[in-house]
Amino acid sequence: MSRTADGPRGRHMRHLASAGAAVAGLMLAVGCSSGGEGPGEAAGGVPVVEKGKLTTCTHLPYPPFQFEKDGKYVGFDVALVDLVAKDLGVQQEIIDTPFENFKTGAFLNSGRCDLAAAGMTITDERKKNVDFSVPYFDATQALLATKKSGLTSLADVKAKKAKLGAQAETTGESYAKSQGFDPVAFESSDAVLNGLRTGQVDAVVIDYPVVQGWLKDKANADAFALGQNIETGEQYGFSVKKGNTKLLAAIDKAIKDAKADGTYDKLYEQWIGPLPQGRS
């Protein structure tokens, strides 16, 4: 999902968490780096917040970009950042944090993480607080509805006065609002899907790759129908603390190298699905 709440092209983010929830988010970590060796340098003099590691802030789960499988965090974003870590001679460490912090760059600016990777749309508003890598994914939104609703477009939703949902603080929510809707806001992509299952809403607007992943499950495919595809021109990027030029250059290089040598396409097919038309 393109988590943005900075206007119609913002990325899927969450309701603003309470201070307590933010603190809790800090503690939800894979291999939490507390008790580590402190700041260090990776290959090429790239500064890292913990020696020997590239610490990534994300918000889980957000398949197919980042989610837990067989006790490990995996996904398209995870695999791409692993390429950066490999180039730098360090290991990636993933920390689960509230999504709204990616908009402000809070955990980057506080030195908690080196970068943020969360299927995050690049927007001018976010650029005020963080620096973005080159785009690594072109994203669109999609309407997913229960089959019994018969909804195939936002026009249908409006005409039938059906209940529409979206992930809070995301591009999907922003787009729905820009079209005159007042969508039910859910905290996570899992909550969005559950909202459909339990009848809280009749349809949702969310990132198309997320819908693709959901519909691979037979139970979901039997219950839900893919409707309108919504072109928003969104592109995802990884973010770093403003001015962290060395790490930004390393991320950009890893993305460009992966696209040049075919690694990107292999990862895309593994985690996202068939390559877009015109690419092979």
C-alpha positions in Angstrom: 0.0 0.0 0.0 1.3 3.4 -0.6 1.3 4.7 2.9 1.1 8.4 2.7 -1.2 10.9 4.3 0.2 14.0 2.7 -2.6 14.6 0.3 -4.1 12.4 -2.5 -0.7 10.9 -3.2 0.2 10.2 0.4 1.2 6.8 1.6 -0.7 4.2 3.7 -0.1 5.2 7.3 -1.9 4.8 10.6 -4.0 6.7 13.0 -1.8 8.9 15.1 -0.7 6.7 18.0 -0.6 7.8 21.6 2.7 8.6 23.2 2.5 5.2 25.0 1.9 3.4 21.7 4.9 5.2 20.2 7.1 4.0 23.1 5.8 0.5 22.7 6.6 0.7 19.0 10.2 1.4 19.9 10.4 -1.8 21.8 8.9 -4.0 19.1 12.1 -5.0 17.3 13.7 -7.9 15.6 16.9 -8.4 17.4 16.4 -5.1 19.3 19.6 -3.1 19.2 19.5 -2.1 22.9 22.7 -3.3 24.5 24.5 -3.1 21.2 28.0 -1.7 20.5 26.8 1.8 19.7 27.3 3.8 16.5 29.9 2.7 13.9 30.8 2.9 10.3 30.0 0.5 7.5 32.0 0.1 4.2 32.8 3.3 2.5 32.6 5.3 5.7 28.8 5.1 5.8 27.7 5.9 9.4 25.3 3.4 11.1 23.5 3.8 14.4 24.8 0.4 15.6 28.1 -1.1 14.6 27.8 -4.0 12.2 24.2 -3.4 11.5 21.9 -1.5 9.1 18.9 -0.7 11.3 15.6 -0.4 9.3 12.4 1.1 10.7 9.3 -0.3 9.2 5.6 -1.0 10.2 4.4 -4.5 10.2 2.7 -6.3 8.6 2.5 -4.9 5.1 2.7 -7.8 2.7 4.2 -8.2 0.2 6.7 -5.5 1.2 7.4 -6.5 4.8 5.8 -9.2 6.9 6.6 -12.2 9.1 6.9 -15.7 7.7 8.3 -18.8 9.4 9.7 -16.6 12.2 11.5 -14.2 9.9 10.7 -10.8 8.5 10.6 -11.0 4.7 9.3 -9.2 1.7 10.2 -7.0 -1.3 11.4 -4.1 0.8 13.3 -6.4 3.2 15.1 -8.1 0.2 16.1 -4.8 -1.4 17.5 -3.4 1.9 19.4 -6.7 2.4 21.2 -5.8 -0.9 22.3 -2.4 0.6 23.4 -4.1 3.8 25.5 -6.7 1.8 27.2 -3.9 -0.1 28.0 -2.2 3.2 29.3 -5.3 4.9 26.7 -5.3 7.7 23.5 -7.2 8.6 20.0 -5.6 8.4 18.1 -5.3 11.6 14.4 -4.6 11.4 12.5 -2.6 14.0 8.7 -2.4 14.0 7.5 1.2 14.6 4.3 3.3 14.3 3.9 4.3 10.6 3.2 8.0 11.3 6.8 8.4 12.4 7.9 7.9 8.8 6.2 11.1 7.8 8.0 13.1 10.4 11.3 11.2 10.3 11.2 11.0 14.1 13.1 7.7 14.5 15.7 8.7 11.8 16.3 12.1 13.4 16.6 10.6 16.9 19.2 8.1 15.7 17.0 5.1 16.4 17.2 3.9 12.7 19.4 4.3 9.7 16.6 4.2 7.2 12.9 3.7 6.8 11.5 1.1 4.5 7.7 0.7 4.5 6.2 0.8 1.1 6.3 4.6 1.5 5.3 7.0 -1.2 7.6 9.8 -2.0 5.8 13.2 -1.5 6.9 16.8 -1.3 5.5 17.1 2.2 7.7 14.2 3.4 10.7 15.6 1.7 10.6 18.4 4.2 11.6 16.0 7.0 13.6 13.2 5.3 15.7 12.5 2.2 14.4 9.9 -0.2 16.2 7.3 -2.3 15.6 7.0 -6.0 12.2 5.5 -6.6 12.2 1.7 -6.4 8.5 0.9 -7.1 5.6 2.3 -9.1 2.4 1.9 -7.2 -1.3 2.1 -7.9 -4.4 1.8 -5.7 -7.2 -0.7 -6.2 -10.8 -1.1 -5.0 -11.5 -4.5 -3.4 -15.1 -5.3 -2.5 -17.1 -8.2 -1.1 -18.6 -10.2 -3.9 -22.0 -10.0 -2.4 -21.8 -6.2 -2.6 -21.5 -6.1 -6.4 -19.3 -3.1 -6.2 -16.8 -2.6 -9.0 -15.9 1.1 -8.8 -16.0 4.1 -6.4 -18.9 5.4 -8.4 -20.8 2.2 -7.4 -19.8 2.8 -3.7 -21.2 6.3 -3.9 -24.4 5.4 -5.8 -25.2 2.5 -3.4 -24.1 4.5 -0.3 -22.0 1.5 0.7 -19.4 1.6 3.4 -15.9 2.3 2.2 -12.7 1.6 4.2 -9.0 2.4 4.0 -5.9 2.1 6.0 -5.5 5.2 8.2 -2.9 7.9 7.2 -2.4 6.3 3.8 -2.7 7.3 0.1 -5.7 5.1 -0.2 -7.4 7.1 2.6 -6.3 10.4 1.2 -7.5 9.5 -2.3 -10.9 8.4 -1.0 -11.3 11.6 0.9 -10.4 13.6 -2.2 -13.2 11.9 -4.0 -15.7 13.0 -1.4 -15.8 9.9 0.8 -15.5 9.6 4.5 -13.8 6.1 4.7 -13.7 4.0 7.8 -10.1 4.1 8.9 -8.2 1.0 10.0 -4.9 0.9 11.8 -3.2 -1.7 9.6 -3.6 -3.6 6.4 -4.6 -6.7 8.4 -7.3 -4.7 10.0 -8.5 -3.5 6.6 -8.9 -7.1 5.4 -10.6 -8.1 8.7 -13.0 -5.2 8.2 -14.1 -6.6 4.9 -14.4 -10.1 6.3 -16.5 -9.0 9.2 -18.8 -6.7 7.3 -17.6 -3.5 8.9 -17.2 -2.2 5.3 -18.3 -3.3 1.9 -15.2 -2.2 0.0 -11.7 -0.7 0.6 -9.2 1.3 -1.3 -5.7 0.0 -0.8 -2.4 -0.6 -2.7 -2.8 -2.9 -5.6 0.1 -5.1 -4.6 -1.5 -5.7 -1.3 -4.7 -6.8 -3.0 -2.7 -9.1 -5.2 -1.3 -10.8 -2.2 -4.6 -11.2 -0.5 -6.3 -12.7 -3.5 -3.6 -15.5 -3.7 -5.5 -17.0 -0.7 -8.4 -19.0 -2.0 -10.7 -18.0 0.9 -10.1 -14.4 0.0 -10.6 -15.0 -3.7 -13.9 -16.7 -3.0 -15.2 -13.8 -0.8 -13.8 -10.7 -2.5 -13.7 -9.2 -6.0 -11.0 -6.9 -7.5 -12.7 -3.8 -8.9 -11.4 -0.5 -10.2 -7.7 0.1 -10.6 -6.8 3.6 -9.6 -3.7 5.2 -11.2 -2.3 7.8 -8.8 1.3 8.1 -10.1 2.8 7.1 -6.8 6.4 5.9 -6.4 7.9 4.3 -3.3 11.2 5.3 -1.9 13.4 4.5 1.2 14.1 7.4 3.5 17.1 8.5 5.5 17.8 11.4 7.9 18.2 14.6 6.0 21.8 15.2 5.1 22.8 11.5 5.4 24.3 11.6 1.9 26.6 8.6 2.2 23.9 6.2 3.2 21.5 7.7 0.5 24.2 7.1 -2.1 24.7 3.5 -1.0 20.9 2.9 -1.2 20.6 4.5 -4.6 23.6 2.4 -5.9 22.1 -0.9 -4.6 18.8 -0.2 -6.3 20.4 0.9 -9.6 22.7 -2.1 -9.6 19.9 -4.5 -8.9 17.9 -3.1 -11.8 20.9 -3.4 -14.1 21.9 -6.9 -13.3 18.4 -8.5 -13.2 18.3 -9.0 -9.4 15.5 -6.4 -9.1 13.3 -8.3 -11.6 13.8 -11.6 -9.8 12.8 -10.1 -6.5 9.8 -8.4 -8.0 8.6 -11.6 -9.5 9.2 -13.4 -6.2 7.4 -11.0 -3.9 5.1 -8.9 -6.1 4.2 -11.0 -9.1 4.5 -10.8 -12.9 6.6 -7.9 -14.2 4.6 -4.9 -15.6 3.9 -5.0 -19.3 6.8 -3.8 -21.4 9.4 -5.3 -19.0 10.9 -8.8 -18.9 
